[in-house]
Amino acid sequence: MTGEPFIPETITVHLGRPDDGTAGNITVSFPDYIKNVASSEIYPTWPESALRANIYAIISYTLNRYYTEWYRSQGYDFDITSSIQYDQTFIENREIFEPISNIVDNIFNDYIQRQGNIEPLFAAYCDGDEVQCDGLSQWGSVELARQGYIPYDILRYYYGDDINIIQDAPVRPSIQSYPGSPLVFGDLSNDVAFIQRQLNRISNNYPAIPKIYPLDGFFDDETRSAVAKFQEIFNIPQSGGVDKATWYKINYIYNSVKRLSQLDSEGLSLADVSLQLPEELRAGDAGPLVTYLQYYLSVIGAYYRSVTPAEITGEFDNATVSSVRSFQNVFGLEPTGVLNQRTWDDIARAYNGIVESVPVTETGANAVLYPGFILTEGVTNDYVRILQEYLNYIHGTYAQIPLVSATGYFGPLTRNAVTAFQNLFGIQATGSVGPVTWNEISNIYSDLRYGYEKRPGQYPGYIIG
C-alpha cells in the first residue's frame, strides 16, 4: 500500500478459514481467480448488466484485500480466503462458465473506487435472498438489470452516486509492501516517509504515540520514539526499528483506524499514498536531496581521483550531472548522469566507507566528515561531541548560538543550539543534524578558526581508490 493500486499478476488463496492451519494455499492468475469466484457465486444466464456489475464488485473486493494486505498484515502468507464467511467462494478446479470468462477477460483490470479516494472500494455484497447486507444484492442486481439499469447504475444504486469505475489499471508482478530489510535510525527513504504518515494517523486514535514532524523520510529520533511507543502499545519487542513484524502491524492498525476494508472507509487520498521523495534526481531538480547528493559527491571526489567533486549548490546543474556520471563510470554503472536508487546506494556505500576509514578526529584544517547518519536528540557518540565543540567555537562570533557542554550527549540544549544555528543560516530548523547542517556548521567553523573554508571537496592529501 505504498502507491496507487494495480492489478497483481497472481493472487494467493487460502483454501479455508484464515485460522485453519490444515488448509493449503493455491496461487492463481488474477483473472482466473475472478472467473472462479464469479462462476461459483453468480449464474451465467443472468442479464449481462447484472453479470458485469457483480464482477466489478468481485474485482474491487479482491483488490481491496490485496491492496490493504489485510491478511498478510496479520501474519498470514496469503491474500484472501475461499471461505464465504470471510471472503468469496473459490472452488479449486471448478468449471468456468464461458459468458463469465469472456466478461472477466474484458474488465479484469477495472475496479470501483470512491470519488476522492485511492483504494479499491471494499465492495461488500451478498445474495440478497438468504443473506442481507449493506452492499450489493446479487439477486437485486438481476432485477435492476431487467429494468434496464446499466452496470454503472446498478453499482451506484447500491454503493452511492460518488463512485467511479477505474479502467485499464496496470498489471504488475505480485509484491509485498515490506521493503525487504528493517528500517533503522538514520535511514532516508520513501519507506520511512510511508511509515511516518501511517504512525501520525494512528496517533489520532492512540495519542500516546508522539507525532512526527516533518514527514521528510528521515528516520530520526522522533520517528524512533513513535515506533517504540507503537511497539510498546501493541506488545512488539521495542527495538525502535521497523522490522517485518512491526511494518505489517503498523499497516494492519492503519487499515483498521482508517476502516479501509469497510464500506464507510475514511479513504486514502492521493497525498496519503504519493511518494514524498523522488525516485530519481536529474538535471533541473533542486532542493535538500540534491544538496545531500552534492555533499556526498564532494567528499567522494576528494578521495577518489576519477570522481569529479560536486559543488554544493542545491541545484542539479550540469556540473552535478558530470559528477554523477564520473561516479557511475568509476563504479561500473551506466553513466546516465541521473541519480537512480542503485546509484544512490553505491554513493552511500562509498561515502560510508570513507567515513569508516577516517578517524573521528581533526587533522589540521580538515573538518570531520558527516558520519552518514542523522544526529538528533538522544544520540551519544564522538560525532555529537565534535558537533558541540564546533558550535561552541562558532558561538564566539555568533552569540545567538548558545553554548553547550561538549559531553557527546545530544540533549535538549544541543538541540536548541542546532536550531539556533539553522535559523541563523537559513536552514530548515529541525533541531537535528543531517548532511546539510553538518556541512554548514563545519564550513563556518573552519572559516572562523582557520580564516578560510576547508570544504569537503578539497584534496585531503591522500586517495582511497
C-alpha positions in Angstrom: 0.0 0.0 0.0 2.8 2.4 -0.8 1.4 3.7 -4.1 -1.6 3.7 -6.3 -3.4 0.4 -6.9 -2.5 -2.1 -9.6 -3.7 -5.4 -10.8 -1.4 -8.2 -9.4 -0.4 -10.9 -11.9 -1.3 -13.6 -9.3 -3.4 -13.9 -6.1 -2.7 -16.5 -3.3 -5.9 -18.1 -2.0 -6.1 -19.9 1.4 -8.5 -22.9 0.8 -10.4 -22.5 4.1 -10.9 -20.2 7.0 -8.0 -17.9 7.8 -7.3 -19.7 11.1 -7.4 -23.2 9.5 -3.8 -24.2 9.6 -4.6 -27.5 7.8 -5.9 -25.8 4.7 -3.4 -25.2 1.9 -2.8 -22.2 -0.3 -3.1 -22.0 -4.1 -1.7 -19.2 -6.3 -3.5 -18.5 -9.5 -3.6 -15.7 -12.0 -5.8 -12.8 -11.0 -8.2 -13.2 -14.0 -8.5 -16.9 -13.2 -9.3 -16.2 -9.6 -12.1 -13.7 -10.6 -13.5 -16.2 -13.1 -13.6 -18.9 -10.5 -15.3 -16.8 -7.8 -17.8 -15.4 -10.3 -18.6 -18.9 -11.7 -19.1 -20.1 -8.1 -21.4 -17.2 -6.9 -23.5 -16.0 -9.9 -25.4 -17.6 -12.7 -24.1 -17.2 -16.3 -27.8 -16.9 -17.5 -28.2 -13.6 -15.7 -28.6 -10.4 -17.8 -25.2 -9.1 -18.9 -25.6 -5.9 -17.0 -26.0 -7.9 -13.8 -23.1 -10.1 -14.6 -20.8 -7.1 -15.2 -22.0 -5.3 -12.0 -21.3 -8.4 -9.9 -17.9 -9.0 -11.5 -16.9 -5.3 -10.8 -17.8 -5.9 -7.2 -15.8 -9.2 -7.0 -12.8 -7.5 -8.6 -12.9 -4.5 -6.2 -13.4 -6.6 -3.1 -10.4 -8.8 -4.1 -8.2 -5.8 -4.9 -9.1 -4.2 -1.5 -8.0 -7.3 0.3 -4.8 -7.4 -1.8 -4.1 -3.6 -1.7 -4.6 -3.3 2.1 -2.6 -6.5 2.7 -5.5 -7.4 5.0 -4.3 -11.0 5.7 -0.5 -10.5 5.3 -0.6 -7.7 7.8 -1.9 -10.2 10.3 0.9 -12.6 9.7 -0.7 -14.9 7.2 1.0 -15.9 3.9 -2.0 -15.4 1.6 -4.0 -12.6 0.1 -7.6 -13.9 0.5 -9.5 -16.9 1.7 -12.0 -19.2 0.0 -14.3 -19.0 3.0 -17.7 -17.3 2.2 -17.8 -16.4 5.9 -14.8 -14.2 5.5 -14.4 -13.5 1.8 -15.6 -15.1 -1.5 -16.3 -18.6 -2.7 -13.4 -20.2 -4.6 -13.6 -23.8 -5.6 -10.3 -25.3 -6.8 -10.5 -26.8 -10.4 -14.1 -25.9 -10.9 -15.7 -25.4 -14.3 -15.6 -21.8 -15.6 -18.7 -20.5 -17.4 -17.9 -19.1 -20.8 -20.1 -15.9 -20.6 -18.4 -15.1 -17.3 -14.9 -15.9 -18.7 -15.5 -13.5 -21.6 -16.6 -10.6 -19.4 -13.7 -11.1 -17.0 -11.2 -11.1 -19.9 -12.7 -7.7 -20.9 -12.8 -6.0 -17.5 -10.5 -7.8 -15.0 -8.3 -4.6 -14.7 -11.2 -2.3 -13.9 -12.4 -1.7 -10.4 -14.7 0.5 -8.3 -13.3 3.5 -6.4 -15.0 6.0 -4.2 -14.5 9.5 -5.6 -11.7 11.3 -3.8 -10.2 8.0 -2.5 -7.4 5.9 -3.9 -8.0 2.4 -2.5 -10.3 0.0 -4.4 -13.7 0.1 -2.8 -14.4 -2.7 -0.3 -17.4 -3.7 -2.4 -19.3 -5.8 0.0 -22.1 -7.9 -1.4 -24.5 -10.8 -0.6 -27.1 -12.8 -2.4 -29.9 -10.6 -1.2 -32.2 -13.6 -0.7 -31.0 -15.7 2.2 -28.5 -13.1 3.4 -29.0 -9.4 3.5 -26.2 -6.8 3.7 -25.4 -3.1 3.3 -23.7 -3.7 -0.1 -24.8 -5.1 -3.4 -27.6 -7.6 -3.6 -26.8 -10.2 -6.2 -30.4 -11.1 -6.9 -31.4 -7.5 -6.6 -28.9 -6.6 -9.3 -30.7 -9.1 -11.6 -34.0 -7.3 -11.1 -32.4 -3.9 -11.7 -30.8 -5.2 -14.9 -34.2 -6.5 -16.1 -35.5 -2.9 -15.5 -32.9 -1.6 -17.9 -30.2 -0.5 -15.5 -26.6 -0.5 -16.9 -23.8 -1.9 -14.8 -22.6 1.6 -13.5 -26.2 2.5 -12.5 -26.6 -0.8 -10.6 -23.4 -0.1 -8.7 -24.5 3.4 -7.9 -27.8 2.1 -6.7 -26.0 0.0 -4.0 -22.8 1.9 -3.3 -23.9 5.5 -3.8 -23.5 8.2 -6.5 -20.0 9.1 -5.5 -18.2 6.1 -7.2 -16.1 5.8 -10.3 -15.0 2.8 -12.3 -11.3 2.9 -12.8 -10.4 1.3 -16.2 -7.3 -0.3 -17.5 -5.3 -0.3 -14.3 -1.7 -1.5 -14.9 -0.9 -5.2 -14.3 2.3 -5.8 -12.3 4.0 -8.7 -10.6 2.6 -9.5 -7.1 4.8 -8.0 -4.5 4.6 -7.3 -0.8 5.0 -3.8 0.6 7.7 -4.6 3.2 10.9 -3.2 1.7 12.9 -6.4 2.5 15.1 -5.1 5.3 14.4 -3.3 8.5 14.1 0.5 8.6 16.5 1.8 11.3 17.7 5.1 12.7 19.5 7.2 10.2 17.7 5.8 7.1 16.4 8.1 4.4 13.7 6.7 2.1 10.2 6.7 0.8 9.5 3.7 3.0 10.4 5.8 6.1 8.1 8.6 4.9 5.3 6.0 4.4 5.7 4.7 8.0 5.8 8.2 9.3 2.5 9.1 7.7 0.8 5.9 9.0 2.0 6.5 12.5 0.8 10.1 12.6 -2.7 8.9 11.6 -2.7 6.1 14.1 -1.7 8.5 16.8 -5.1 10.2 16.4 -6.6 7.0 17.9 -3.6 6.2 20.1 -2.5 9.7 21.5 0.4 8.1 23.4 2.2 7.7 20.1 4.1 11.0 19.5 3.5 12.9 16.3 6.4 13.0 13.8 7.3 16.3 12.1 8.4 16.9 9.5 7.4 13.9 7.3 10.6 14.0 5.4 11.6 10.4 5.1 14.4 10.7 7.7 14.4 8.0 10.4 15.3 10.4 13.2 14.8 10.3 16.9 11.2 11.4 16.7 10.4 8.6 14.3 12.3 6.1 16.5 10.3 7.3 19.6 7.0 6.9 17.7 7.9 3.4 16.5 9.0 2.4 20.0 5.8 3.6 21.6 3.7 1.8 18.9 5.7 -1.4 19.7 5.0 -0.9 23.4 1.3 -0.5 22.9 0.9 -3.5 20.6 3.3 -5.8 22.5 6.1 -5.9 19.9 9.7 -6.0 21.1 10.7 -2.4 21.5 13.7 -2.1 19.1 12.7 1.3 17.8 13.3 0.0 14.3 10.7 -1.3 11.8 11.2 -4.9 11.0 8.8 -7.0 9.1 6.5 -7.7 12.1 6.4 -4.1 13.0 5.8 -3.0 9.4 2.8 -5.2 9.0 1.4 -4.4 12.4 1.5 -0.7 11.6 -0.1 -1.5 8.3 -2.9 -3.5 10.0 -3.7 -0.9 12.6 -3.6 1.9 10.0 -6.1 -0.1 7.9 -8.3 -0.6 10.9 -8.4 3.1 12.1 -9.0 4.2 8.5 -11.6 1.5 8.0 -10.1 0.8 4.6 -11.9 -2.6 4.5 -15.3 -1.3 5.2 -17.9 0.4 3.0 -17.7 3.5 5.2 -14.0 3.8 4.8 -12.3 7.0 5.8 -10.5 6.6 2.5 -7.0 7.2 1.2 -6.2 10.4 -0.7 -3.5 10.8 -3.3 -1.5 12.6 -0.7 -1.7 9.6 1.6 0.0 7.3 -0.9 2.1 9.7 -3.0 5.9 9.4 -2.6 7.5 12.1 -0.5 10.9 11.6 -2.1 11.5 11.4 -5.9 12.6 8.0 -7.2 15.2 9.8 -9.4 17.0 13.0 -9.4 18.1 14.6 -12.7 19.2 17.8 -14.3 16.9 20.7 -13.3 15.9 19.3 -9.9 16.6 21.2 -6.8 16.2 21.0 -3.0 17.7 19.3 0.1 18.2 15.9 -1.6 20.3 17.5 -4.3 22.3 19.2 -1.6 22.9 15.8 0.2 23.9 14.3 -3.1 26.4 17.1 -3.8 27.9 16.9 -0.3 28.5 13.1 -0.7 30.0 13.6 -4.1 32.2 16.4 -2.9 33.7 14.1 -0.3 33.9 11.1 -2.5 35.6 13.2 -5.2 38.3 14.2 -2.7 39.2 10.6 -2.0 38.6 9.0 -5.4 40.8 10.6 -8.1 38.5 9.7 -11.0 35.3 11.1 -9.4 34.7 14.8 -10.1 33.7 16.6 -6.9 30.4 18.4 -6.9 29.9 22.0 -5.8 27.2 22.2 -3.1 24.6 24.5 -4.6 21.3 22.6 -4.1 20.8 22.8 -7.9 21.2 19.7 -10.1 23.2 21.6 -12.7 25.5 20.4 -15.5 28.4 20.2 -13.1 26.4 17.8 -10.9 25.4 15.7 -13.9 29.1 15.4 -14.8 29.9 14.5 -11.2 27.3 11.8 -11.1 28.4 10.5 -14.4 32.0 10.3 -13.3 30.9 8.3 -10.2 28.9 5.9 -12.3 31.9 5.3 -14.6 34.2 4.5 -11.7 31.7 2.1 -10.0 30.6 0.3 -13.2 27.2 1.8 -13.5 25.5 3.1 -16.7 26.8 6.7 -17.0 23.5 8.4 -17.4 24.1 11.4 -15.0 20.8 10.6 -13.4 20.6 9.6 -9.8 18.5 6.4 -9.5 18.3 4.1 -6.5 21.2 1.9 -7.5 23.5 4.9 -7.9 22.4 6.4 -4.7 23.0 3.2 -2.8 26.5 2.9 -4.2 27.2 6.6 -3.4 26.1 6.0 0.2 28.3 2.9 0.5 31.3 4.7 -1.0 30.7 7.6 1.4 30.3 5.4 4.4 33.4 3.5 3.5 35.4 6.8 3.6 33.9 7.8 6.9 34.8 4.4 8.4 38.4 4.7 7.2 39.0 8.2 8.6 39.4 8.7 12.3 36.9 10.8 14.2 39.4 13.5 14.9 40.6 16.7 13.3 43.7 16.7 11.2 45.0 20.2 10.7 42.3 22.3 9.0 40.2 19.3 7.8 36.8 19.3 9.4 35.5 16.0 10.4 33.2 14.3 7.8 29.5 13.9 8.3 29.0 10.5 10.0 26.5 9.2 7.4 23.5 9.2 9.8 21.4 11.8 11.4 22.4 13.3 14.8 19.4 14.0 16.9 18.2 14.3 20.5 19.1 11.1 22.4 22.2 10.2 20.5 25.5 9.8 22.3 28.8 9.4 20.4 32.1 11.2 19.4 30.4 12.9 16.5 28.0 14.7 18.9 31.0 15.8 21.0 32.7 17.3 17.9 29.4 18.9 16.8 29.2 20.6 20.2 32.8 21.7 20.0 32.2 23.3 16.6 29.0 25.0 17.8 30.8 26.4 20.9 33.6 27.8 18.7 31.0 29.4 16.4 29.3 30.9 19.5 32.4 33.1 19.9 31.4 35.0 16.8 27.7 34.4 16.7 26.4 34.8 20.2 22.9 33.9 19.1 24.0 30.3 19.2 24.0 29.2 22.9 27.0 27.4 24.5 26.6 23.7 25.2 28.7 21.2 27.2 30.8 19.0 24.9 29.8 15.8 26.6 28.9 13.8 23.5 25.3 13.5 24.5 22.7 15.2 22.2 20.3 16.6 24.7 17.7 19.5 24.6 20.4 22.2 25.0 22.3 20.8 21.9 19.0 20.7 20.0 18.4 24.3 20.9 21.9 25.3 19.7 21.4 23.4 16.4 18.0 25.0 15.9 19.5 28.5 16.5 22.3 27.8 14.0 19.8 26.6 11.4 17.6 29.7 11.9 20.6 32.0 11.7 21.9 30.4 8.4 18.7 29.8 6.6 18.4 26.0 7.0 15.2 24.2 7.8 15.0 24.3 11.6 14.6 20.6 12.5 16.9 20.6 15.5 18.6 17.5 14.0 21.9 17.4 12.1 21.9 15.9 8.6 24.5 16.4 5.9 23.3 19.9 5.0 23.5 21.2 8.6 26.8 19.3 9.3 28.3 20.8 6.1 27.3 24.3 7.0 28.5 24.0 10.6 31.9 22.6 9.6 32.3 25.2 6.9 31.6 28.1 9.3 33.8 26.5 12.0 36.7 26.1 9.5 36.3 29.6 8.2 36.3 31.1 11.7 39.1 29.0 13.1 41.5 28.9 10.1 40.5 32.0 8.2 39.1 30.1 5.2 36.7 27.3 4.5 38.1 23.8 4.1 35.2 22.3 2.2 34.8 18.6 1.9 35.7 18.6 -1.8 39.2 19.9 -1.2 42.0 17.4 -1.6 42.7 15.8 1.8 46.2 14.6 1.0 45.7 11.0 0.0 43.4 8.9 -2.1 41.3 5.9 -1.2 40.7 4.3 -4.6 
